[in-house]
Structure formats: C-alpha cells, structure tokens
Amino acid sequence: MSYTDEDVKRLLGYLFNGGRWRRPETPDEGMPSAKANPAHLGTDMAEAIDMRRAWFATLERGDLLDPMALFKAYGQGLPVSTVAGERGVPSSTCEWRIYRDVAVLTDAINRGDRPNPNLRSIT
C-alpha cells in the first residue's frame, strides 16, 4: 500500500488518540452505533502499526523538526495559529514545519521504516 500525506495526517490522529474509533464520523457518546465491518479491521490495524513504526523510527533518527507541533495539530486538533503561539514561532514557520514533518513521515511509512529494536527507549 502506498500512503499519501492525507493518509499520514489521518493516521497521526489515530496514533495520538488511541485508535480509529475516534473518527469524526463516529456517533456521539451514548448513541447506538452500527457494528464494525470485520473485513476492514485488518487494514486499519496494519495502517496503525505502519504509522507507529514510522513515527518512532523518525523520532529515533531525529528526522522531525517539531514533533510536538504534529501532536498539537493532529492529536489535539488545534489550529496552526494556536500551535504556533504555543511553540513561540510565526504561523508560517509552524505551518512549514508541520508540512515538512508530514512529508518526512509519508516517506518513512512508504519505505517501511522501523525503529531500531536494539534501543530500549527514545528518551
């Protein structure tokens, strides 16, 4: 499978929020929902694993300019102007960093990058 930048943005949201069940089209809490189609669960899980591997591989190598901006934009859903203010940079700089880091992650996920299994921790 070949991932696009849009796929990576969607998968970052899943990575930071714990899974696909937090999609915007899900019903409000307390509302009944339809059963998930089991045929689609394998693809979603594979995508989540690919994203997790690419994320940690790029973090290990220091490839990302501003991983916290990605978290705030795609994990917390904050607008770029708010993220820029919190990061202390102009909006255009923040927007470029996010754009560039999404491109780096897209390349990494399409190459099948994985974190180094010999490292115990990134910190």
ABEGO torsion letter per residue (X at the ends): XBBBAAAAAAAAAAAAAGEAAABAABBBBGBBBBBBBAAAAAAAAAAAAAAAAAAAAAAAAGABABAAAAAAAAAAGBBAAAAAAAAGBBAAAAAAAAAAAAAAAAAAAAAGBBBBAABABAX
